[in-house]
């Protein structure tokens, strides 16, 4: 299983668990592309499943990076060490 983070905007995201990681998905009527991962977080007080990050197709790479950083403090998986 994979932890999947779907970034929609600042403070807007979804967290899912998927068996597979397609390059492109339709989620709630919006297209998303795999932008990061899957990566295996280092163990903390718990063992983590690999994490993959998707973002809306309409976002440029620069916009994705900005939204990723803005959400880092709200989404625990984005702040883990890998």
Phi, psi and omega in degrees: 000153178236143168275127182243126175252123178252108182276126180250335182167186179295125181062016176234113181201168174230148176241128181226169170235121183235153176277331183230160181234085177292156180295323182227138178222157171255119182232117181052041176080008181236143179278135178230146177240147175293121183247334181210137175092188007285145177232148180262113177295150173292147180298142173242228173282357176218163176266130184258147170280160177302146184245134175234144182240127176250153175220158181304139180304329185289344182281137172285169178298321178296315178296319177301312181300320179296313180293322177302310181295320180296329182268352183305326183278343183259337184246108187304322183296332180283340181263359180288157174271142183239000000 
